[in-house]
Amino acid sequence: MLIGALITFVVVILVLYLINLLPLDGRAKQIARVVVIIIGIISLLKYIAVI
């Protein structure tokens, strides 16, 4: 359980870093960041069995 949550956290950080490297305008980057963070939070909540 803890390893799965840690892997999810690392993947979210990596995706956020890669989004930062994309040549997009600020608004598109902001939307992409919010979507990734929401998906990451939902995944972490599944690992700790809240949902």
PDB file of N, CA, C and O in Angstrom:
ATOM      1  N   MET A   1       0.828  -1.194   0.000  1.00  0.00           N
ATOM      2  CA  MET A   1       0.000   0.000   0.000  1.00  0.00           C
ATOM      3  C   MET A   1       0.869   1.253   0.000  1.00  0.00           C
ATOM      4  O   MET A   1       0.651   2.170  -0.792  1.00  0.00           O
ATOM      5  N   LEU A   2       1.851   1.283   0.891  1.00  0.00           N
ATOM      6  CA  LEU A   2       2.710   2.463   0.985  1.00  0.00           C
ATOM      7  C   LEU A   2       3.558   2.631  -0.271  1.00  0.00           C
ATOM      8  O   LEU A   2       3.781   3.754  -0.724  1.00  0.00           O
ATOM      9  N   ILE A   3       4.030   1.529  -0.832  1.00  0.00           N
ATOM     10  CA  ILE A   3       4.849   1.606  -2.040  1.00  0.00           C
ATOM     11  C   ILE A   3       4.015   2.122  -3.210  1.00  0.00           C
ATOM     12  O   ILE A   3       4.497   2.934  -4.001  1.00  0.00           O
ATOM     13  N   GLY A   4       2.776   1.661  -3.329  1.00  0.00           N
ATOM     14  CA  GLY A   4       1.896   2.131  -4.391  1.00  0.00           C
ATOM     15  C   GLY A   4       1.627   3.620  -4.276  1.00  0.00           C
ATOM     16  O   GLY A   4       1.632   4.330  -5.282  1.00  0.00           O
ATOM     17  N   ALA A   5       1.394   4.100  -3.063  1.00  0.00           N
ATOM     18  CA  ALA A   5       1.160   5.523  -2.848  1.00  0.00           C
ATOM     19  C   ALA A   5       2.410   6.336  -3.174  1.00  0.00           C
ATOM     20  O   ALA A   5       2.318   7.425  -3.742  1.00  0.00           O
ATOM     21  N   LEU A   6       3.563   5.810  -2.816  1.00  0.00           N
ATOM     22  CA  LEU A   6       4.819   6.503  -3.103  1.00  0.00           C
ATOM     23  C   LEU A   6       5.073   6.568  -4.611  1.00  0.00           C
ATOM     24  O   LEU A   6       5.505   7.600  -5.124  1.00  0.00           O
ATOM     25  N   ILE A   7       4.807   5.470  -5.316  1.00  0.00           N
ATOM     26  CA  ILE A   7       4.971   5.456  -6.769  1.00  0.00           C
ATOM     27  C   ILE A   7       4.019   6.458  -7.413  1.00  0.00           C
ATOM     28  O   ILE A   7       4.410   7.176  -8.333  1.00  0.00           O
ATOM     29  N   THR A   8       2.776   6.515  -6.942  1.00  0.00           N
ATOM     30  CA  THR A   8       1.814   7.480  -7.471  1.00  0.00           C
ATOM     31  C   THR A   8       2.310   8.906  -7.259  1.00  0.00           C
ATOM     32  O   THR A   8       2.216   9.734  -8.165  1.00  0.00           O
ATOM     33  N   PHE A   9       2.832   9.196  -6.083  1.00  0.00           N
ATOM     34  CA  PHE A   9       3.346  10.527  -5.785  1.00  0.00           C
ATOM     35  C   PHE A   9       4.502  10.887  -6.716  1.00  0.00           C
ATOM     36  O   PHE A   9       4.562  12.007  -7.223  1.00  0.00           O
ATOM     37  N   VAL A  10       5.415   9.953  -6.943  1.00  0.00           N
ATOM     38  CA  VAL A  10       6.565  10.198  -7.812  1.00  0.00           C
ATOM     39  C   VAL A  10       6.104  10.424  -9.256  1.00  0.00           C
ATOM     40  O   VAL A  10       6.636  11.290  -9.950  1.00  0.00           O
ATOM     41  N   VAL A  11       5.117   9.644  -9.706  1.00  0.00           N
ATOM     42  CA  VAL A  11       4.616   9.807 -11.075  1.00  0.00           C
ATOM     43  C   VAL A  11       3.955  11.175 -11.241  1.00  0.00           C
ATOM     44  O   VAL A  11       4.140  11.829 -12.267  1.00  0.00           O
ATOM     45  N   VAL A  12       3.190  11.611 -10.244  1.00  0.00           N
ATOM     46  CA  VAL A  12       2.552  12.930 -10.326  1.00  0.00           C
ATOM     47  C   VAL A  12       3.604  14.025 -10.396  1.00  0.00           C
ATOM     48  O   VAL A  12       3.465  14.957 -11.188  1.00  0.00           O
ATOM     49  N   ILE A  13       4.637  13.936  -9.598  1.00  0.00           N
ATOM     50  CA  ILE A  13       5.721  14.934  -9.627  1.00  0.00           C
ATOM     51  C   ILE A  13       6.409  14.932 -10.989  1.00  0.00           C
ATOM     52  O   ILE A  13       6.705  15.994 -11.535  1.00  0.00           O
ATOM     53  N   LEU A  14       6.666  13.743 -11.540  1.00  0.00           N
ATOM     54  CA  LEU A  14       7.314  13.640 -12.840  1.00  0.00           C
ATOM     55  C   LEU A  14       6.446  14.233 -13.946  1.00  0.00           C
ATOM     56  O   LEU A  14       6.956  14.943 -14.813  1.00  0.00           O
ATOM     57  N   VAL A  15       5.162  13.957 -13.929  1.00  0.00           N
ATOM     58  CA  VAL A  15       4.261  14.499 -14.945  1.00  0.00           C
ATOM     59  C   VAL A  15       4.169  16.019 -14.825  1.00  0.00           C
ATOM     60  O   VAL A  15       4.142  16.713 -15.841  1.00  0.00           O
ATOM     61  N   LEU A  16       4.121  16.538 -13.618  1.00  0.00           N
ATOM     62  CA  LEU A  16       4.102  17.988 -13.437  1.00  0.00           C
ATOM     63  C   LEU A  16       5.379  18.628 -13.981  1.00  0.00           C
ATOM     64  O   LEU A  16       5.331  19.706 -14.575  1.00  0.00           O
ATOM     65  N   TYR A  17       6.507  17.973 -13.782  1.00  0.00           N
ATOM     66  CA  TYR A  17       7.775  18.479 -14.318  1.00  0.00           C
ATOM     67  C   TYR A  17       7.752  18.478 -15.848  1.00  0.00           C
ATOM     68  O   TYR A  17       8.192  19.435 -16.485  1.00  0.00           O
ATOM     69  N   LEU A  18       7.231  17.389 -16.430  1.00  0.00           N
ATOM     70  CA  LEU A  18       7.176  17.308 -17.889  1.00  0.00           C
ATOM     71  C   LEU A  18       6.208  18.323 -18.475  1.00  0.00           C
ATOM     72  O   LEU A  18       6.461  18.864 -19.552  1.00  0.00           O
ATOM     73  N   ILE A  19       5.108  18.590 -17.789  1.00  0.00           N
ATOM     74  CA  ILE A  19       4.178  19.622 -18.246  1.00  0.00           C
ATOM     75  C   ILE A  19       4.869  20.979 -18.253  1.00  0.00           C
ATOM     76  O   ILE A  19       4.635  21.799 -19.140  1.00  0.00           O
ATOM     77  N   ASN A  20       5.713  21.207 -17.267  1.00  0.00           N
ATOM     78  CA  ASN A  20       6.436  22.483 -17.188  1.00  0.00           C
ATOM     79  C   ASN A  20       7.376  22.670 -18.378  1.00  0.00           C
ATOM     80  O   ASN A  20       7.663  23.802 -18.767  1.00  0.00           O
ATOM     81  N   LEU A  21       7.861  21.562 -18.961  1.00  0.00           N
ATOM     82  CA  LEU A  21       8.776  21.645 -20.088  1.00  0.00           C
ATOM     83  C   LEU A  21       8.064  21.856 -21.423  1.00  0.00           C
ATOM     84  O   LEU A  21       8.698  22.248 -22.403  1.00  0.00           O
ATOM     85  N   LEU A  22       6.759  21.603 -21.472  1.00  0.00           N
ATOM     86  CA  LEU A  22       6.017  21.734 -22.728  1.00  0.00           C
ATOM     87  C   LEU A  22       5.913  23.192 -23.158  1.00  0.00           C
ATOM     88  O   LEU A  22       5.769  24.087 -22.325  1.00  0.00           O
ATOM     89  N   PRO A  23       5.986  23.419 -24.458  1.00  0.00           N
ATOM     90  CA  PRO A  23       5.870  24.808 -24.958  1.00  0.00           C
ATOM     91  C   PRO A  23       4.408  25.240 -25.093  1.00  0.00           C
ATOM     92  O   PRO A  23       3.926  25.480 -26.200  1.00  0.00           O
ATOM     93  N   LEU A  24       3.718  25.335 -23.979  1.00  0.00           N
ATOM     94  CA  LEU A  24       2.322  25.754 -23.967  1.00  0.00           C
ATOM     95  C   LEU A  24       2.216  27.132 -23.330  1.00  0.00           C
ATOM     96  O   LEU A  24       3.141  27.590 -22.658  1.00  0.00           O
ATOM     97  N   ASP A  25       1.085  27.786 -23.547  1.00  0.00           N
ATOM     98  CA  ASP A  25       0.877  29.064 -22.871  1.00  0.00           C
ATOM     99  C   ASP A  25       0.533  28.810 -21.398  1.00  0.00           C
ATOM    100  O   ASP A  25       0.262  27.678 -20.998  1.00  0.00           O
ATOM    101  N   GLY A  26       0.549  29.854 -20.624  1.00  0.00           N
ATOM    102  CA  GLY A  26       0.364  29.726 -19.175  1.00  0.00           C
ATOM    103  C   GLY A  26      -0.967  29.128 -18.778  1.00  0.00           C
ATOM    104  O   GLY A  26      -1.037  28.342 -17.833  1.00  0.00           O
ATOM    105  N   ARG A  27      -2.027  29.490 -19.487  1.00  0.00           N
ATOM    106  CA  ARG A  27      -3.369  29.000 -19.138  1.00  0.00           C
ATOM    107  C   ARG A  27      -3.470  27.488 -19.357  1.00  0.00           C
ATOM    108  O   ARG A  27      -4.048  26.783 -18.530  1.00  0.00           O
ATOM    109  N   ALA A  28      -2.915  26.989 -20.461  1.00  0.00           N
ATOM    110  CA  ALA A  28      -2.969  25.551 -20.751  1.00  0.00           C
ATOM    111  C   ALA A  28      -2.144  24.764 -19.729  1.00  0.00           C
ATOM    112  O   ALA A  28      -2.551  23.687 -19.295  1.00  0.00           O
ATOM    113  N   LYS A  29      -0.997  25.300 -19.352  1.00  0.00           N
ATOM    114  CA  LYS A  29      -0.174  24.641 -18.336  1.00  0.00           C
ATOM    115  C   LYS A  29      -0.905  24.588 -17.003  1.00  0.00           C
ATOM    116  O   LYS A  29      -0.857  23.575 -16.306  1.00  0.00           O
ATOM    117  N   GLN A  30      -1.580  25.670 -16.647  1.00  0.00           N
ATOM    118  CA  GLN A  30      -2.309  25.717 -15.389  1.00  0.00           C
ATOM    119  C   GLN A  30      -3.417  24.671 -15.367  1.00  0.00           C
ATOM    120  O   GLN A  30      -3.589  23.969 -14.370  1.00  0.00           O
ATOM    121  N   ILE A  31      -4.169  24.563 -16.461  1.00  0.00           N
ATOM    122  CA  ILE A  31      -5.247  23.571 -16.544  1.00  0.00           C
ATOM    123  C   ILE A  31      -4.675  22.162 -16.454  1.00  0.00           C
ATOM    124  O   ILE A  31      -5.223  21.314 -15.750  1.00  0.00           O
ATOM    125  N   ALA A  32      -3.570  21.906 -17.165  1.00  0.00           N
ATOM    126  CA  ALA A  32      -2.950  20.582 -17.136  1.00  0.00           C
ATOM    127  C   ALA A  32      -2.455  20.239 -15.735  1.00  0.00           C
ATOM    128  O   ALA A  32      -2.608  19.105 -15.283  1.00  0.00           O
ATOM    129  N   ARG A  33      -1.865  21.208 -15.051  1.00  0.00           N
ATOM    130  CA  ARG A  33      -1.395  20.971 -13.676  1.00  0.00           C
ATOM    131  C   ARG A  33      -2.545  20.621 -12.743  1.00  0.00           C
ATOM    132  O   ARG A  33      -2.435  19.694 -11.941  1.00  0.00           O
ATOM    133  N   VAL A  34      -3.644  21.355 -12.843  1.00  0.00           N
ATOM    134  CA  VAL A  34      -4.801  21.103 -11.979  1.00  0.00           C
ATOM    135  C   VAL A  34      -5.363  19.710 -12.239  1.00  0.00           C
ATOM    136  O   VAL A  34      -5.703  18.990 -11.300  1.00  0.00           O
ATOM    137  N   VAL A  35      -5.462  19.329 -13.511  1.00  0.00           N
ATOM    138  CA  VAL A  35      -5.988  18.005 -13.845  1.00  0.00           C
ATOM    139  C   VAL A  35      -5.085  16.906 -13.285  1.00  0.00           C
ATOM    140  O   VAL A  35      -5.579  15.933 -12.715  1.00  0.00           O
ATOM    141  N   VAL A  36      -3.775  17.052 -13.439  1.00  0.00           N
ATOM    142  CA  VAL A  36      -2.841  16.044 -12.939  1.00  0.00           C
ATOM    143  C   VAL A  36      -2.897  15.961 -11.420  1.00  0.00           C
ATOM    144  O   VAL A  36      -2.861  14.864 -10.863  1.00  0.00           O
ATOM    145  N   ILE A  37      -2.985  17.088 -10.746  1.00  0.00           N
ATOM    146  CA  ILE A  37      -3.043  17.081  -9.283  1.00  0.00           C
ATOM    147  C   ILE A  37      -4.331  16.423  -8.795  1.00  0.00           C
ATOM    148  O   ILE A  37      -4.304  15.658  -7.832  1.00  0.00           O
ATOM    149  N   ILE A  38      -5.454  16.711  -9.446  1.00  0.00           N
ATOM    150  CA  ILE A  38      -6.722  16.089  -9.043  1.00  0.00           C
ATOM    151  C   ILE A  38      -6.669  14.581  -9.244  1.00  0.00           C
ATOM    152  O   ILE A  38      -7.085  13.824  -8.367  1.00  0.00           O
ATOM    153  N   ILE A  39      -6.161  14.139 -10.389  1.00  0.00           N
ATOM    154  CA  ILE A  39      -6.039  12.699 -10.638  1.00  0.00           C
ATOM    155  C   ILE A  39      -5.098  12.061  -9.618  1.00  0.00           C
ATOM    156  O   ILE A  39      -5.367  10.963  -9.131  1.00  0.00           O
ATOM    157  N   GLY A  40      -4.009  12.734  -9.294  1.00  0.00           N
ATOM    158  CA  GLY A  40      -3.066  12.208  -8.305  1.00  0.00           C
ATOM    159  C   GLY A  40      -3.684  12.090  -6.926  1.00  0.00           C
ATOM    160  O   GLY A  40      -3.455  11.100  -6.230  1.00  0.00           O
ATOM    161  N   ILE A  41      -4.467  13.086  -6.517  1.00  0.00           N
ATOM    162  CA  ILE A  41      -5.113  13.040  -5.202  1.00  0.00           C
ATOM    163  C   ILE A  41      -6.124  11.896  -5.152  1.00  0.00           C
ATOM    164  O   ILE A  41      -6.205  11.181  -4.153  1.00  0.00           O
ATOM    165  N   ILE A  42      -6.891  11.723  -6.222  1.00  0.00           N
ATOM    166  CA  ILE A  42      -7.858  10.628  -6.255  1.00  0.00           C
ATOM    167  C   ILE A  42      -7.139   9.280  -6.190  1.00  0.00           C
ATOM    168  O   ILE A  42      -7.593   8.373  -5.493  1.00  0.00           O
ATOM    169  N   SER A  43      -6.031   9.140  -6.903  1.00  0.00           N
ATOM    170  CA  SER A  43      -5.265   7.885  -6.859  1.00  0.00           C
ATOM    171  C   SER A  43      -4.719   7.632  -5.462  1.00  0.00           C
ATOM    172  O   SER A  43      -4.783   6.506  -4.968  1.00  0.00           O
ATOM    173  N   LEU A  44      -4.185   8.665  -4.823  1.00  0.00           N
ATOM    174  CA  LEU A  44      -3.650   8.477  -3.471  1.00  0.00           C
ATOM    175  C   LEU A  44      -4.757   8.112  -2.480  1.00  0.00           C
ATOM    176  O   LEU A  44      -4.539   7.298  -1.581  1.00  0.00           O
ATOM    177  N   LEU A  45      -5.931   8.702  -2.635  1.00  0.00           N
ATOM    178  CA  LEU A  45      -7.032   8.358  -1.754  1.00  0.00           C
ATOM    179  C   LEU A  45      -7.478   6.908  -1.952  1.00  0.00           C
ATOM    180  O   LEU A  45      -7.911   6.257  -1.002  1.00  0.00           O
ATOM    181  N   LYS A  46      -7.374   6.406  -3.172  1.00  0.00           N
ATOM    182  CA  LYS A  46      -7.696   4.997  -3.411  1.00  0.00           C
ATOM    183  C   LYS A  46      -6.682   4.090  -2.718  1.00  0.00           C
ATOM    184  O   LYS A  46      -7.050   3.051  -2.170  1.00  0.00           O
ATOM    185  N   TYR A  47      -5.399   4.485  -2.740  1.00  0.00           N
ATOM    186  CA  TYR A  47      -4.391   3.654  -2.096  1.00  0.00           C
ATOM    187  C   TYR A  47      -4.557   3.602  -0.587  1.00  0.00           C
ATOM    188  O   TYR A  47      -4.290   2.566   0.023  1.00  0.00           O
ATOM    189  N   ILE A  48      -4.988   4.687   0.023  1.00  0.00           N
ATOM    190  CA  ILE A  48      -5.179   4.654   1.470  1.00  0.00           C
ATOM    191  C   ILE A  48      -6.584   4.264   1.842  1.00  0.00           C
ATOM    192  O   ILE A  48      -6.986   4.397   2.998  1.00  0.00           O
ATOM    193  N   ALA A  49      -7.352   3.775   0.854  1.00  0.00           N
ATOM    194  CA  ALA A  49      -8.672   3.160   1.032  1.00  0.00           C
ATOM    195  C   ALA A  49      -9.712   4.115   1.618  1.00  0.00           C
ATOM    196  O   ALA A  49     -10.558   3.709   2.415  1.00  0.00           O
ATOM    197  N   VAL A  50      -9.645   5.372   1.222  1.00  0.00           N
ATOM    198  CA  VAL A  50     -10.685   6.314   1.622  1.00  0.00           C
ATOM    199  C   VAL A  50     -11.855   6.206   0.668  1.00  0.00           C
ATOM    200  O   VAL A  50     -13.015   6.272   1.075  1.00  0.00           O
ATOM    201  N   ILE A  51     -11.540   6.039  -0.605  1.00  0.00           N
ATOM    202  CA  ILE A  51     -12.594   5.924  -1.621  1.00  0.00           C
ATOM    203  C   ILE A  51     -12.799   4.459  -1.954  1.00  0.00           C
ATOM    204  O   ILE A  51     -13.641   4.127  -2.789  1.00  0.00           O
TER     205      ILE A  51
END
